[in-house]
Amino acid sequence: MSTLEKLPVTVITGFLGSGKTTLIRHLMQNPGGKRLAVVVNEFGDVGVDGDILKSCAIPDCPEENIMELANGCICCTVADDFIPTIEALMALEPRPDHILIETSGLALPKPLLKAFDWPDIRSKITVDGVIALADAEAVAAGRFAPDVAAVDAQREADESLDHETPLSEVFEDQISCADIILLTKPDLAGADGIAAAKDVIAAEAPRTLPVVEVAEGAVDPRVILGLEAAAENDMDARPSHHDHAHDHDHEDFDSIVIDLPEVADPADLAARIEALAKSQNVLRVKGYAAVEGKPMRLLVQAVGSRVRHQFDRMWDASEPRAGRLVIIAEHDDIDPTAIREALVA
């Protein structure tokens, strides 16, 4: 097969809570005439994002075109999970026109690109492009290092100093691997925050990258699909902190799953999650809850102490009215007992 005949795949990467699932929901609903398929690679034991996306399935992206890989990083499970999933999607009738891969928020994208060199699929698919989402407010606030400017100055003055954190390395690797950056939640950042975020991205990017402001995932699919970047053949232009490592792991982070009984007040649950971010240094919370007396499920998303919740769908008669949250924190900070006590009163 020639490169033009290969099935295009778009890798969608981005830091925790940057809006990847929201973007994919928008693309599913506005596919630009393409029949889409989606692969969701979750971090943790529960596929919350996959469940959210399946609830939005439409004819151009039906539920059978949405697959989850929750057994670990795609690039670490190539033979067991990734290859069979891609082959299953390619065997669908009708075959998808384009595959979207949503990485875990903690994923390093370059090892994933290397997975596309696997003999069983390298002649059949191509990485059309890597899309990195960056939360404008978070980037502008310098949350990937205590003081971004000071750290950069120290590194320039003394190369033996290493003030990087795992979070900053994830962010930098995602930016370095991207073909285009989507700067999300610009309304929260404001004009000054957007300008500051663009400056940070420009400083971290190994080459000039287009940066597009996107609110609520609303972007014309023509902007990000059909890039024809063939990223799997362009690895040298995408530097990574881990280029010289033989393998990588996710031991810097950990996740736990909390089962919740029905809650009386969504605002009280949000307040508990906000307090948890401060007391336990929790990075990310996502999942759903059942609210007493309400027929709809409450979707919960939190990045640090910023908590958002909304009712997303009716509870099915066959499913238990119970909540489930995935909690992600840096490995040394996570305390399952304290987190469970804080959320389950």
Secondary structure, 3 states (H helix, E strand, C coil): CCHHHCEEEEEEEECCCCCHHHHHHHHHHCCCCCCEEEEEECCCCCCHHHHHHHCCCECCECHHHEEEECCCCHHHCHHHHHHHHHHHHHCCCCCCCEEEEECCCCCCHHHHHHHCCCCCCCCCEEEEEEEEEEEHHHHHCCCCCCCHHHHHHHHHHCCCCCCCCHHHHHHHHHHHHCCEEEEECHHHHHHHHHHHHHHHHHHHCCCCCCEEEECCCCCCHHHHCCCCCCHHHCHHHCCCCCCCCCCCCCCCEEEEEEEECCECCHHHHHHHHHHHHHHHCEEEEEEEEEECCCCEEEEEEEECCEEEEEEEEECCCCCCCCEEEEEEEEHHHCCHHHHHHHHCC
